[in-house]
Amino acid sequence: MVDLIMEESLAVGDAYPSEARLCERFAASRTAVRRVLARMEGNGLLGTVHGKGRTVRALPGSSAHP
């Protein structure tokens, strides 16, 4: 799911796909998707705005995230 940022040419500040869309795209359970999203948030790649969803905070491989 990290590669999705580059595959879809997402930039910092762009909306990240919803959990439902990710479950469908990867044929994965919501629990599995949430686990990966939590890891991506912990690594500083994504941020969550309650009521608005997740946004890209940093690009993979950039020095902008820890």
N, CA, C, O and CB atoms as a CASP TS submission, in Angstrom:
PFRMAT TS
TARGET T0000
AUTHOR 0000-0000-0000
METHOD Language model
MODEL 1
PARENT N/A
ATOM      1  N   MET     1       0.816  -1.191   0.000  1.00  0.00           N
ATOM      2  CA  MET     1       0.000   0.000   0.000  1.00  0.00           C
ATOM      3  C   MET     1       0.860   1.256   0.000  1.00  0.00           C
ATOM      4  O   MET     1       0.403   2.328  -0.396  1.00  0.00           O
ATOM      5  CB  MET     1      -0.929  -0.002   1.195  1.00  0.00           C
ATOM      6  N   VAL     2       2.107   1.122   0.444  1.00  0.00           N
ATOM      7  CA  VAL     2       3.022   2.260   0.361  1.00  0.00           C
ATOM      8  C   VAL     2       3.281   2.599  -1.105  1.00  0.00           C
ATOM      9  O   VAL     2       3.316   3.772  -1.477  1.00  0.00           O
ATOM     10  CB  VAL     2       4.359   1.953   1.097  1.00  0.00           C
ATOM     11  N   ASP     3       3.461   1.570  -1.939  1.00  0.00           N
ATOM     12  CA  ASP     3       3.720   1.797  -3.362  1.00  0.00           C
ATOM     13  C   ASP     3       2.576   2.509  -4.055  1.00  0.00           C
ATOM     14  O   ASP     3       2.776   3.133  -5.096  1.00  0.00           O
ATOM     15  CB  ASP     3       3.986   0.487  -4.055  1.00  0.00           C
ATOM     16  N   LEU     4       1.389   2.426  -3.496  1.00  0.00           N
ATOM     17  CA  LEU     4       0.219   3.082  -4.081  1.00  0.00           C
ATOM     18  C   LEU     4       0.426   4.597  -4.190  1.00  0.00           C
ATOM     19  O   LEU     4      -0.087   5.233  -5.111  1.00  0.00           O
ATOM     20  CB  LEU     4      -1.033   2.780  -3.243  1.00  0.00           C
ATOM     21  N   ILE     5       1.168   5.162  -3.261  1.00  0.00           N
ATOM     22  CA  ILE     5       1.439   6.610  -3.291  1.00  0.00           C
ATOM     23  C   ILE     5       2.141   6.974  -4.594  1.00  0.00           C
ATOM     24  O   ILE     5       1.776   7.947  -5.254  1.00  0.00           O
ATOM     25  CB  ILE     5       2.306   7.042  -2.069  1.00  0.00           C
ATOM     26  N   MET     6       3.142   6.192  -4.959  1.00  0.00           N
ATOM     27  CA  MET     6       3.881   6.478  -6.187  1.00  0.00           C
ATOM     28  C   MET     6       3.086   6.051  -7.424  1.00  0.00           C
ATOM     29  O   MET     6       3.078   6.761  -8.429  1.00  0.00           O
ATOM     30  CB  MET     6       5.242   5.771  -6.165  1.00  0.00           C
ATOM     31  N   GLU     7       2.421   4.901  -7.357  1.00  0.00           N
ATOM     32  CA  GLU     7       1.656   4.390  -8.499  1.00  0.00           C
ATOM     33  C   GLU     7       0.565   5.360  -8.928  1.00  0.00           C
ATOM     34  O   GLU     7       0.292   5.503 -10.120  1.00  0.00           O
ATOM     35  CB  GLU     7       1.038   3.042  -8.159  1.00  0.00           C
ATOM     36  N   GLU     8      -0.059   6.029  -7.959  1.00  0.00           N
ATOM     37  CA  GLU     8      -1.139   6.961  -8.281  1.00  0.00           C
ATOM     38  C   GLU     8      -0.646   8.403  -8.335  1.00  0.00           C
ATOM     39  O   GLU     8      -1.448   9.333  -8.416  1.00  0.00           O
ATOM     40  CB  GLU     8      -2.261   6.837  -7.259  1.00  0.00           C
ATOM     41  N   SER     9       0.667   8.590  -8.290  1.00  0.00           N
ATOM     42  CA  SER     9       1.279   9.922  -8.356  1.00  0.00           C
ATOM     43  C   SER     9       0.697  10.878  -7.317  1.00  0.00           C
ATOM     44  O   SER     9       0.406  12.038  -7.611  1.00  0.00           O
ATOM     45  CB  SER     9       1.099  10.509  -9.749  1.00  0.00           C
ATOM     46  N   LEU    10       0.534  10.366  -6.095  1.00  0.00           N
ATOM     47  CA  LEU    10       0.010  11.205  -5.028  1.00  0.00           C
ATOM     48  C   LEU    10       1.125  12.112  -4.505  1.00  0.00           C
ATOM     49  O   LEU    10       2.287  11.711  -4.440  1.00  0.00           O
ATOM     50  CB  LEU    10      -0.582  10.339  -3.883  1.00  0.00           C
ATOM     51  N   ALA    11       0.763  13.310  -4.143  1.00  0.00           N
ATOM     52  CA  ALA    11       1.710  14.284  -3.602  1.00  0.00           C
ATOM     53  C   ALA    11       1.369  14.540  -2.138  1.00  0.00           C
ATOM     54  O   ALA    11       0.284  14.187  -1.674  1.00  0.00           O
ATOM     55  CB  ALA    11       1.682  15.613  -4.420  1.00  0.00           C
ATOM     56  N   VAL    12       2.288  15.148  -1.427  1.00  0.00           N
ATOM     57  CA  VAL    12       2.043  15.517  -0.037  1.00  0.00           C
ATOM     58  C   VAL    12       0.800  16.417   0.002  1.00  0.00           C
ATOM     59  O   VAL    12       0.698  17.389  -0.746  1.00  0.00           O
ATOM     60  CB  VAL    12       3.296  16.241   0.593  1.00  0.00           C
ATOM     61  N   GLY    13      -0.128  16.074   0.882  1.00  0.00           N
ATOM     62  CA  GLY    13      -1.378  16.818   1.010  1.00  0.00           C
ATOM     63  C   GLY    13      -2.549  16.202   0.264  1.00  0.00           C
ATOM     64  O   GLY    13      -3.701  16.552   0.523  1.00  0.00           O
ATOM     65  N   ASP    14      -2.269  15.286  -0.662  1.00  0.00           N
ATOM     66  CA  ASP    14      -3.340  14.618  -1.414  1.00  0.00           C
ATOM     67  C   ASP    14      -4.074  13.619  -0.522  1.00  0.00           C
ATOM     68  O   ASP    14      -3.513  13.079   0.431  1.00  0.00           O
ATOM     69  CB  ASP    14      -2.765  13.901  -2.663  1.00  0.00           C
ATOM     70  N   ALA    15      -5.340  13.389  -0.857  1.00  0.00           N
ATOM     71  CA  ALA    15      -6.136  12.389  -0.140  1.00  0.00           C
ATOM     72  C   ALA    15      -5.644  10.989  -0.489  1.00  0.00           C
ATOM     73  O   ALA    15      -5.342  10.696  -1.646  1.00  0.00           O
ATOM     74  CB  ALA    15      -7.642  12.534  -0.481  1.00  0.00           C
ATOM     75  N   TYR    16      -5.566  10.136   0.517  1.00  0.00           N
ATOM     76  CA  TYR    16      -5.205   8.735   0.321  1.00  0.00           C
ATOM     77  C   TYR    16      -6.511   7.954   0.184  1.00  0.00           C
ATOM     78  O   TYR    16      -7.503   8.324   0.812  1.00  0.00           O
ATOM     79  CB  TYR    16      -4.317   8.184   1.514  1.00  0.00           C
ATOM     80  N   PRO    17      -6.544   6.892  -0.612  1.00  0.00           N
ATOM     81  CA  PRO    17      -7.790   6.141  -0.809  1.00  0.00           C
ATOM     82  C   PRO    17      -8.400   5.657   0.509  1.00  0.00           C
ATOM     83  O   PRO    17      -7.696   5.420   1.490  1.00  0.00           O
ATOM     84  CB  PRO    17      -7.537   4.950  -1.718  1.00  0.00           C
ATOM     85  N   SER    18      -9.716   5.519   0.501  1.00  0.00           N
ATOM     86  CA  SER    18     -10.453   5.082   1.689  1.00  0.00           C
ATOM     87  C   SER    18     -10.177   3.616   2.009  1.00  0.00           C
ATOM     88  O   SER    18      -9.707   2.851   1.167  1.00  0.00           O
ATOM     89  CB  SER    18     -11.954   5.299   1.492  1.00  0.00           C
ATOM     90  N   GLU    19     -10.485   3.249   3.252  1.00  0.00           N
ATOM     91  CA  GLU    19     -10.330   1.846   3.665  1.00  0.00           C
ATOM     92  C   GLU    19     -11.133   0.926   2.754  1.00  0.00           C
ATOM     93  O   GLU    19     -10.641  -0.124   2.340  1.00  0.00           O
ATOM     94  CB  GLU    19     -10.773   1.658   5.131  1.00  0.00           C
ATOM     95  N   ALA    20     -12.359   1.314   2.443  1.00  0.00           N
ATOM     96  CA  ALA    20     -13.219   0.475   1.601  1.00  0.00           C
ATOM     97  C   ALA    20     -12.590   0.263   0.226  1.00  0.00           C
ATOM     98  O   ALA    20     -12.596  -0.852  -0.294  1.00  0.00           O
ATOM     99  CB  ALA    20     -14.614   1.110   1.452  1.00  0.00           C
ATOM    100  N   ARG    21     -12.057   1.314  -0.352  1.00  0.00           N
ATOM    101  CA  ARG    21     -11.429   1.205  -1.672  1.00  0.00           C
ATOM    102  C   ARG    21     -10.186   0.317  -1.604  1.00  0.00           C
ATOM    103  O   ARG    21      -9.941  -0.483  -2.507  1.00  0.00           O
ATOM    104  CB  ARG    21     -11.058   2.605  -2.212  1.00  0.00           C
ATOM    105  N   LEU    22      -9.407   0.460  -0.539  1.00  0.00           N
ATOM    106  CA  LEU    22      -8.197  -0.349  -0.382  1.00  0.00           C
ATOM    107  C   LEU    22      -8.543  -1.823  -0.186  1.00  0.00           C
ATOM    108  O   LEU    22      -7.875  -2.695  -0.741  1.00  0.00           O
ATOM    109  CB  LEU    22      -7.366   0.158   0.803  1.00  0.00           C
ATOM    110  N   CYS    23      -9.586  -2.108   0.602  1.00  0.00           N
ATOM    111  CA  CYS    23     -10.027  -3.495   0.801  1.00  0.00           C
ATOM    112  C   CYS    23     -10.394  -4.116  -0.535  1.00  0.00           C
ATOM    113  O   CYS    23     -10.025  -5.254  -0.823  1.00  0.00           O
ATOM    114  CB  CYS    23     -11.232  -3.562   1.775  1.00  0.00           C
ATOM    115  N   GLU    24     -11.117  -3.370  -1.344  1.00  0.00           N
ATOM    116  CA  GLU    24     -11.540  -3.874  -2.648  1.00  0.00           C
ATOM    117  C   GLU    24     -10.341  -4.071  -3.579  1.00  0.00           C
ATOM    118  O   GLU    24     -10.210  -5.111  -4.224  1.00  0.00           O
ATOM    119  CB  GLU    24     -12.551  -2.914  -3.287  1.00  0.00           C
ATOM    120  N   ARG    25      -9.486  -3.077  -3.637  1.00  0.00           N
ATOM    121  CA  ARG    25      -8.340  -3.124  -4.553  1.00  0.00           C
ATOM    122  C   ARG    25      -7.394  -4.276  -4.231  1.00  0.00           C
ATOM    123  O   ARG    25      -6.914  -4.956  -5.138  1.00  0.00           O
ATOM    124  CB  ARG    25      -7.576  -1.807  -4.504  1.00  0.00           C
ATOM    125  N   PHE    26      -7.125  -4.500  -2.948  1.00  0.00           N
ATOM    126  CA  PHE    26      -6.155  -5.514  -2.546  1.00  0.00           C
ATOM    127  C   PHE    26      -6.806  -6.824  -2.098  1.00  0.00           C
ATOM    128  O   PHE    26      -6.110  -7.748  -1.676  1.00  0.00           O
ATOM    129  CB  PHE    26      -5.295  -4.976  -1.434  1.00  0.00           C
ATOM    130  N   ALA    27      -8.132  -6.908  -2.188  1.00  0.00           N
ATOM    131  CA  ALA    27      -8.867  -8.098  -1.756  1.00  0.00           C
ATOM    132  C   ALA    27      -8.427  -8.509  -0.349  1.00  0.00           C
ATOM    133  O   ALA    27      -8.118  -9.671  -0.084  1.00  0.00           O
ATOM    134  CB  ALA    27      -8.651  -9.265  -2.753  1.00  0.00           C
ATOM    135  N   ALA    28      -8.410  -7.515   0.541  1.00  0.00           N
ATOM    136  CA  ALA    28      -7.945  -7.736   1.912  1.00  0.00           C
ATOM    137  C   ALA    28      -9.051  -7.361   2.895  1.00  0.00           C
ATOM    138  O   ALA    28      -9.959  -6.598   2.565  1.00  0.00           O
ATOM    139  CB  ALA    28      -6.656  -6.916   2.200  1.00  0.00           C
ATOM    140  N   SER    29      -8.961  -7.899   4.089  1.00  0.00           N
ATOM    141  CA  SER    29      -9.938  -7.564   5.127  1.00  0.00           C
ATOM    142  C   SER    29      -9.684  -6.150   5.637  1.00  0.00           C
ATOM    143  O   SER    29      -8.587  -5.606   5.511  1.00  0.00           O
ATOM    144  CB  SER    29      -9.876  -8.582   6.296  1.00  0.00           C
ATOM    145  N   ARG    30     -10.722  -5.579   6.211  1.00  0.00           N
ATOM    146  CA  ARG    30     -10.594  -4.231   6.783  1.00  0.00           C
ATOM    147  C   ARG    30      -9.558  -4.232   7.909  1.00  0.00           C
ATOM    148  O   ARG    30      -8.828  -3.256   8.081  1.00  0.00           O
ATOM    149  CB  ARG    30     -11.967  -3.725   7.314  1.00  0.00           C
ATOM    150  N   THR    31      -9.493  -5.316   8.671  1.00  0.00           N
ATOM    151  CA  THR    31      -8.511  -5.413   9.756  1.00  0.00           C
ATOM    152  C   THR    31      -7.086  -5.355   9.201  1.00  0.00           C
ATOM    153  O   THR    31      -6.238  -4.645   9.740  1.00  0.00           O
ATOM    154  CB  THR    31      -8.719  -6.717  10.558  1.00  0.00           C
ATOM    155  N   ALA    32      -6.828  -6.089   8.141  1.00  0.00           N
ATOM    156  CA  ALA    32      -5.489  -6.089   7.532  1.00  0.00           C
ATOM    157  C   ALA    32      -5.146  -4.712   6.979  1.00  0.00           C
ATOM    158  O   ALA    32      -4.026  -4.231   7.146  1.00  0.00           O
ATOM    159  CB  ALA    32      -5.402  -7.144   6.411  1.00  0.00           C
ATOM    160  N   VAL    33      -6.107  -4.085   6.323  1.00  0.00           N
ATOM    161  CA  VAL    33      -5.876  -2.749   5.755  1.00  0.00           C
ATOM    162  C   VAL    33      -5.602  -1.750   6.875  1.00  0.00           C
ATOM    163  O   VAL    33      -4.686  -0.936   6.771  1.00  0.00           O
ATOM    164  CB  VAL    33      -7.096  -2.290   4.904  1.00  0.00           C
ATOM    165  N   ARG    34      -6.383  -1.809   7.932  1.00  0.00           N
ATOM    166  CA  ARG    34      -6.176  -0.879   9.054  1.00  0.00           C
ATOM    167  C   ARG    34      -4.804  -1.068   9.700  1.00  0.00           C
ATOM    168  O   ARG    34      -4.179  -0.099  10.130  1.00  0.00           O
ATOM    169  CB  ARG    34      -7.273  -1.067  10.108  1.00  0.00           C
ATOM    170  N   ARG    35      -4.342  -2.302   9.768  1.00  0.00           N
ATOM    171  CA  ARG    35      -3.030  -2.580  10.345  1.00  0.00           C
ATOM    172  C   ARG    35      -1.925  -1.894   9.526  1.00  0.00           C
ATOM    173  O   ARG    35      -1.023  -1.270  10.086  1.00  0.00           O
ATOM    174  CB  ARG    35      -2.784  -4.108  10.411  1.00  0.00           C
ATOM    175  N   VAL    36      -2.008  -2.016   8.203  1.00  0.00           N
ATOM    176  CA  VAL    36      -1.007  -1.392   7.331  1.00  0.00           C
ATOM    177  C   VAL    36      -1.118   0.129   7.396  1.00  0.00           C
ATOM    178  O   VAL    36      -0.101   0.821   7.442  1.00  0.00           O
ATOM    179  CB  VAL    36      -1.174  -1.878   5.872  1.00  0.00           C
ATOM    180  N   LEU    37      -2.333   0.650   7.401  1.00  0.00           N
ATOM    181  CA  LEU    37      -2.516   2.101   7.483  1.00  0.00           C
ATOM    182  C   LEU    37      -1.936   2.657   8.786  1.00  0.00           C
ATOM    183  O   LEU    37      -1.316   3.720   8.789  1.00  0.00           O
ATOM    184  CB  LEU    37      -4.008   2.457   7.376  1.00  0.00           C
ATOM    185  N   ALA    38      -2.140   1.936   9.890  1.00  0.00           N
ATOM    186  CA  ALA    38      -1.587   2.372  11.175  1.00  0.00           C
ATOM    187  C   ALA    38      -0.065   2.412  11.119  1.00  0.00           C
ATOM    188  O   ALA    38       0.557   3.327  11.658  1.00  0.00           O
ATOM    189  CB  ALA    38      -2.052   1.439  12.310  1.00  0.00           C
ATOM    190  N   ARG    39       0.533   1.420  10.465  1.00  0.00           N
ATOM    191  CA  ARG    39       1.988   1.398  10.323  1.00  0.00           C
ATOM    192  C   ARG    39       2.458   2.585   9.474  1.00  0.00           C
ATOM    193  O   ARG    39       3.460   3.226   9.792  1.00  0.00           O
ATOM    194  CB  ARG    39       2.451   0.063   9.688  1.00  0.00           C
ATOM    195  N   MET    40       1.727   2.870   8.393  1.00  0.00           N
ATOM    196  CA  MET    40       2.091   3.995   7.528  1.00  0.00           C
ATOM    197  C   MET    40       1.949   5.322   8.272  1.00  0.00           C
ATOM    198  O   MET    40       2.760   6.228   8.082  1.00  0.00           O
ATOM    199  CB  MET    40       1.218   4.004   6.260  1.00  0.00           C
ATOM    200  N   GLU    41       0.929   5.440   9.112  1.00  0.00           N
ATOM    201  CA  GLU    41       0.771   6.648   9.925  1.00  0.00           C
ATOM    202  C   GLU    41       1.913   6.756  10.930  1.00  0.00           C
ATOM    203  O   GLU    41       2.466   7.837  11.134  1.00  0.00           O
ATOM    204  CB  GLU    41      -0.592   6.643  10.657  1.00  0.00           C
ATOM    205  N   GLY    42       2.262   5.641  11.553  1.00  0.00           N
ATOM    206  CA  GLY    42       3.365   5.630  12.520  1.00  0.00           C
ATOM    207  C   GLY    42       4.693   6.001  11.898  1.00  0.00           C
ATOM    208  O   GLY    42       5.550   6.587  12.560  1.00  0.00           O
ATOM    209  N   ASN    43       4.873   5.664  10.623  1.00  0.00           N
ATOM    210  CA  ASN    43       6.106   5.996   9.907  1.00  0.00           C
ATOM    211  C   ASN    43       6.095   7.413   9.337  1.00  0.00           C
ATOM    212  O   ASN    43       7.072   7.856   8.734  1.00  0.00           O
ATOM    213  CB  ASN    43       6.331   5.005   8.789  1.00  0.00           C
ATOM    214  N   GLY    44       4.981   8.117   9.535  1.00  0.00           N
ATOM    215  CA  GLY    44       4.901   9.501   9.074  1.00  0.00           C
ATOM    216  C   GLY    44       4.491   9.673   7.624  1.00  0.00           C
ATOM    217  O   GLY    44       4.545  10.785   7.098  1.00  0.00           O
ATOM    218  N   LEU    45       4.081   8.591   6.961  1.00  0.00           N
ATOM    219  CA  LEU    45       3.679   8.709   5.553  1.00  0.00           C
ATOM    220  C   LEU    45       2.273   9.265   5.399  1.00  0.00           C
ATOM    221  O   LEU    45       1.992   9.993   4.448  1.00  0.00           O
ATOM    222  CB  LEU    45       3.765   7.359   4.870  1.00  0.00           C
ATOM    223  N   LEU    46       1.383   8.922   6.336  1.00  0.00           N
ATOM    224  CA  LEU    46      -0.009   9.357   6.263  1.00  0.00           C
ATOM    225  C   LEU    46      -0.399  10.102   7.525  1.00  0.00           C
ATOM    226  O   LEU    46       0.163   9.888   8.599  1.00  0.00           O
ATOM    227  CB  LEU    46      -0.940   8.162   6.045  1.00  0.00           C
ATOM    228  N   GLY    47      -1.369  10.975   7.369  1.00  0.00           N
ATOM    229  CA  GLY    47      -1.973  11.666   8.496  1.00  0.00           C
ATOM    230  C   GLY    47      -3.475  11.497   8.392  1.00  0.00           C
ATOM    231  O   GLY    47      -4.006  11.320   7.295  1.00  0.00           O
ATOM    232  N   THR    48      -4.163  11.550   9.517  1.00  0.00           N
ATOM    233  CA  THR    48      -5.611  11.386   9.526  1.00  0.00           C
ATOM    234  C   THR    48      -6.271  12.665  10.004  1.00  0.00           C
ATOM    235  O   THR    48      -5.875  13.250  11.012  1.00  0.00           O
ATOM    236  CB  THR    48      -6.025  10.202  10.415  1.00  0.00           C
ATOM    237  N   VAL    49      -7.288  13.090   9.262  1.00  0.00           N
ATOM    238  CA  VAL    49      -8.111  14.222   9.660  1.00  0.00           C
ATOM    239  C   VAL    49      -9.502  13.645   9.890  1.00  0.00           C
ATOM    240  O   VAL    49     -10.169  13.226   8.943  1.00  0.00           O
ATOM    241  CB  VAL    49      -8.112  15.390   8.568  1.00  0.00           C
ATOM    242  N   HIS    50      -9.938  13.623  11.140  1.00  0.00           N
ATOM    243  CA  HIS    50     -11.225  13.012  11.469  1.00  0.00           C
ATOM    244  C   HIS    50     -12.336  13.661  10.664  1.00  0.00           C
ATOM    245  O   HIS    50     -12.458  14.884  10.604  1.00  0.00           O
ATOM    246  CB  HIS    50     -11.519  13.130  12.973  1.00  0.00           C
ATOM    247  N   GLY    51     -13.146  12.806  10.044  1.00  0.00           N
ATOM    248  CA  GLY    51     -14.249  13.267   9.220  1.00  0.00           C
ATOM    249  C   GLY    51     -13.861  13.546   7.779  1.00  0.00           C
ATOM    250  O   GLY    51     -14.730  13.762   6.934  1.00  0.00           O
ATOM    251  N   LYS    52     -12.553  13.544   7.487  1.00  0.00           N
ATOM    252  CA  LYS    52     -12.095  13.827   6.127  1.00  0.00           C
ATOM    253  C   LYS    52     -11.240  12.718   5.544  1.00  0.00           C
ATOM    254  O   LYS    52     -11.014  12.689   4.334  1.00  0.00           O
ATOM    255  CB  LYS    52     -11.322  15.109   6.107  1.00  0.00           C
ATOM    256  N   GLY    53     -10.763  11.812   6.369  1.00  0.00           N
ATOM    257  CA  GLY    53      -9.954  10.707   5.878  1.00  0.00           C
ATOM    258  C   GLY    53      -8.468  10.932   6.044  1.00  0.00           C
ATOM    259  O   GLY    53      -8.028  11.782   6.820  1.00  0.00           O
ATOM    260  N   ARG    54      -7.705  10.155   5.300  1.00  0.00           N
ATOM    261  CA  ARG    54      -6.245  10.213   5.404  1.00  0.00           C
ATOM    262  C   ARG    54      -5.649  11.021   4.263  1.00  0.00           C
ATOM    263  O   ARG    54      -6.189  11.065   3.158  1.00  0.00           O
ATOM    264  CB  ARG    54      -5.650   8.802   5.412  1.00  0.00           C
ATOM    265  N   THR    55      -4.528  11.655   4.558  1.00  0.00           N
ATOM    266  CA  THR    55      -3.794  12.392   3.534  1.00  0.00           C
ATOM    267  C   THR    55      -2.330  11.970   3.566  1.00  0.00           C
ATOM    268  O   THR    55      -1.832  11.479   4.578  1.00  0.00           O
ATOM    269  CB  THR    55      -3.931  13.925   3.745  1.00  0.00           C
ATOM    270  N   VAL    56      -1.663  12.167   2.457  1.00  0.00           N
ATOM    271  CA  VAL    56      -0.244  11.867   2.347  1.00  0.00           C
ATOM    272  C   VAL    56       0.526  12.962   3.083  1.00  0.00           C
ATOM    273  O   VAL    56       0.333  14.148   2.816  1.00  0.00           O
ATOM    274  CB  VAL    56       0.205  11.763   0.845  1.00  0.00           C
ATOM    275  N   ARG    57       1.398  12.563   4.008  1.00  0.00           N
ATOM    276  CA  ARG    57       2.218  13.521   4.766  1.00  0.00           C
ATOM    277  C   ARG    57       3.655  13.556   4.261  1.00  0.00           C
ATOM    278  O   ARG    57       4.338  14.571   4.398  1.00  0.00           O
ATOM    279  CB  ARG    57       2.203  13.169   6.255  1.00  0.00           C
ATOM    280  N   ALA    58       4.116  12.454   3.680  1.00  0.00           N
ATOM    281  CA  ALA    58       5.481  12.378   3.161  1.00  0.00           C
ATOM    282  C   ALA    58       5.503  11.306   2.075  1.00  0.00           C
ATOM    283  O   ALA    58       4.666  10.404   2.053  1.00  0.00           O
ATOM    284  CB  ALA    58       6.520  12.058   4.304  1.00  0.00           C
ATOM    285  N   LEU    59       6.456  11.421   1.195  1.00  0.00           N
ATOM    286  CA  LEU    59       6.598  10.435   0.124  1.00  0.00           C
ATOM    287  C   LEU    59       7.552   9.329   0.559  1.00  0.00           C
ATOM    288  O   LEU    59       8.512   9.589   1.284  1.00  0.00           O
ATOM    289  CB  LEU    59       7.104  11.104  -1.176  1.00  0.00           C
ATOM    290  N   PRO    60       7.297   8.096   0.122  1.00  0.00           N
ATOM    291  CA  PRO    60       8.188   6.994   0.496  1.00  0.00           C
ATOM    292  C   PRO    60       9.615   7.267   0.038  1.00  0.00           C
ATOM    293  O   PRO    60       9.847   7.731  -1.078  1.00  0.00           O
ATOM    294  CB  PRO    60       7.688   5.671  -0.102  1.00  0.00           C
ATOM    295  N   GLY    61      10.551   6.976   0.908  1.00  0.00           N
ATOM    296  CA  GLY    61      11.954   7.154   0.552  1.00  0.00           C
ATOM    297  C   GLY    61      12.464   8.572   0.705  1.00  0.00           C
ATOM    298  O   GLY    61      13.658   8.815   0.531  1.00  0.00           O
ATOM    299  N   SER    62      11.585   9.522   1.027  1.00  0.00           N
ATOM    300  CA  SER    62      12.049  10.904   1.185  1.00  0.00           C
ATOM    301  C   SER    62      12.591  11.084   2.599  1.00  0.00           C
ATOM    302  O   SER    62      12.251  10.324   3.505  1.00  0.00           O
ATOM    303  CB  SER    62      10.897  11.925   0.899  1.00  0.00           C
ATOM    304  N   SER    63      13.412  12.066   2.773  1.00  0.00           N
ATOM    305  CA  SER    63      13.980  12.330   4.091  1.00  0.00           C
ATOM    306  C   SER    63      12.995  13.110   4.972  1.00  0.00           C
ATOM    307  O   SER    63      13.299  13.433   6.120  1.00  0.00           O
ATOM    308  CB  SER    63      15.300  13.106   3.954  1.00  0.00           C
ATOM    309  N   ALA    64      11.813  13.407   4.421  1.00  0.00           N
ATOM    310  CA  ALA    64      10.823  14.196   5.162  1.00  0.00           C
ATOM    311  C   ALA    64      10.126  13.386   6.246  1.00  0.00           C
ATOM    312  O   ALA    64       9.528  13.967   7.152  1.00  0.00           O
ATOM    313  CB  ALA    64       9.788  14.758   4.208  1.00  0.00           C
ATOM    314  N   HIS    65      10.189  12.053   6.177  1.00  0.00           N
ATOM    315  CA  HIS    65       9.537  11.267   7.235  1.00  0.00           C
ATOM    316  C   HIS    65      10.587  10.480   7.991  1.00  0.00           C
ATOM    317  O   HIS    65      11.647  10.158   7.453  1.00  0.00           O
ATOM    318  CB  HIS    65       8.461  10.311   6.648  1.00  0.00           C
ATOM    319  N   PRO    66      10.280  10.165   9.269  1.00  0.00           N
ATOM    320  CA  PRO    66      11.245   9.451  10.105  1.00  0.00           C
ATOM    321  C   PRO    66      11.558   8.061   9.600  1.00  0.00           C
ATOM    322  O   PRO    66      12.355   7.348  10.208  1.00  0.00           O
ATOM    323  CB  PRO    66      10.737   9.359  11.505  1.00  0.00           C
TER
END
